[in-house]
């Protein structure tokens, strides 16, 4: 990847991750981990997702 500080994603990867989708889980976890390690801010493009995320604990992503 090139240098950047923020990435915008749709809500579907997060939903697949939270549902432990066998098709997408490993790739999504790899992506989230890379962003966290590289201090890349992950932004979601849906206001509903922001509200939903404020109610769950995302520390399991680390």
C-alpha positions, 0 to 999 in steps of 0.5 A, a space after each residue: 500500500 502507499 502511504 496514507 493515514 485513513 481508509 474508508 470502507 463499506 460496512 459489509 467487511 465489518 459485518 462479515 468479520 463480526 459474523 465470522 464469515 468463513 469466506 472473508 474472515 482471514 482477509 478482513 482480519 489481516 486488513 484490520 490488523 495491518 491498519 491498526 499496526 500502521 496507525 491507519 484510521 478506519 472510517 466507515 461510510 454509513 452513519 448507522 455503522 458508527 452508531 452500532 460500533 459505539 455500542 460494541 467493544 472492538 479490542 478483539 481486533 488487536 
